[in-house]
Amino acid sequence: MLQIIRTRLARARSGWVESQTRVKLFIWSHLLRMTPACADGAGGLAPAGAVRRLARQQDGSAAVEFGLVAAPFLALVFAIMETAVIFFAGQALETAVADSSRLIMTGQAQTGSYSAATFKNAVCAKIFGLFDCQNGVFVDVQKFSSFASVTNPSPVDSHGNFTPPNNYNPGGPGDIVLVRLFYKWPVYVSLLGLNLSNVNGGSRLLAATAAFRNEPYAN
């Protein structure tokens, strides 16, 4: 009986030692896996590891990049659109002065006793919705004796102030006539110091001119 008890005690002691060894091995293996993250002290590299993980993340990068370039990109797009509209408006004004000038060149305005207001209405009939013609378009009609004597002074002074001309003299048969149209187009976008406005008030003065000799029409 005594021998049996001794055998069982030896087995129990052996099992306890074996279990203790297993626990120690588990603890040491776990510590070895944690060693690179804690080499500089407990939690010393945790913030650095978080920063590295954050730097490797790509989620939302497109939104951040678009947020950085959105403002200058949209400003450039609007500036291009505004420049295109201004050039289109200038071309429309050139077409209007070319078409309306024929009323004077062929004598229709003279024989029809057109006043300045009547001729301006004829000009506005050539412009479709792009301008505030009645309140914004200025018409200047002058007569000269020869092409050499034609003058085309700027209505804008050195301070950027626009003085609308107020002349209407369509002349007679064979006279030289200068017809000018002016319109102050508002400018809304200026990019990197580049501004299309050339008169005070943040506007660009559009001008269209036609010089011609009246036909020898019958009075």
HELIX and SHEET records of a PDB file:
HELIX    1   1 LEU A    2  MET A   34  1                                  33    
HELIX    2   2 ALA A   46  ARG A   56  1                                  11    
HELIX    3   3 SER A   61  MET A  105  1                                  45    
HELIX    4   4 GLN A  108  THR A  111  1                                   4    
HELIX    5   5 ALA A  116  CYS A  124  1                                   9    
HELIX    6   6 CYS A  133  GLY A  136  1                                   4    
HELIX    7   7 PHE A  147  SER A  149  5                                   3    
SHEET    1   A 3 VAL A 137  PHE A 144  0                                        
SHEET    2   A 3 ILE A 176  PRO A 186 -1                                        
SHEET    3   A 3 SER A 203  ARG A 213 -1                                        
END                                                                             
